[in-house]
Amino acid sequence: MDEAYRNPFNGGYVETGAAGPRQERGNDMPAIRDGDHILVIDRKLFAEDNTRFFVGVVEEYDDRVIRLRGFPFHLSPYEVTGVERHGEQRTRVLSMSGDILLYMLPRETDLDKMQLRRSPKSLQMTDGGAVTIDLSEWLMRA
């Protein structure tokens, strides 16, 4: 028999049944909102794959899917140093599965000026201004 109780942390209701607890949306705050700036890192499926990044602004979202407008980057294992500019602007739809990593960026990030800067020991995503993200851990995975 299904029962419901009020979650004291967010005001929503939790239903319990044969499949276990199921959270219903109450007054909880979403982790992602329209207009948020996000850095997406795709997990490599094969050892030969390049590490791919996507920087964009959230146009629309729900519990399972995010639509972003932004710029793609890729990290080639054959390049040691340099600055890579983004490709052309595009719209990307992401599934909220376990295959991606998301980093929240400040809303004042200038996405048009984002660059991927690489040296033999460091990797940074920057807009050339106040926003710089250290991505050096991804050099080992490239």
ZITA-V815575 format. One record per backbone hydrogen bond with DSSP energy under -1.0 kcal/mol. CO is the residue of the C=O (numbers start at 1). NH is the residue of the N-H. Records with the same first field share a line. If there is no record, write none. Layout:
# ZITA-V815575
CO=NH + NH
This chain:
# ZITA-V815575
3=16
5=14
7=11
10=27
12=7
13=24
14=5
15=22
16=3
17=20
22=15
33=36
36=58
37=105
38=56
39=103
40=54
41=101
46=49
51=75
52=42
53=73
54=40
55=71
56=38
57=69
58=35
60=67
64=96
65=62
66=94
67=59 + 60
68=92
69=57
70=90
71=55
72=87
73=53
75=51
76=79
82=118
84=116
90=70
92=68
94=66
95=97
99=43
101=41
103=39
106=109
109=111
110=113
111=114
115=126
116=84
117=124
118=82
122=119
123=135
124=117
125=133
126=115
131=127
133=125
135=138
136=139
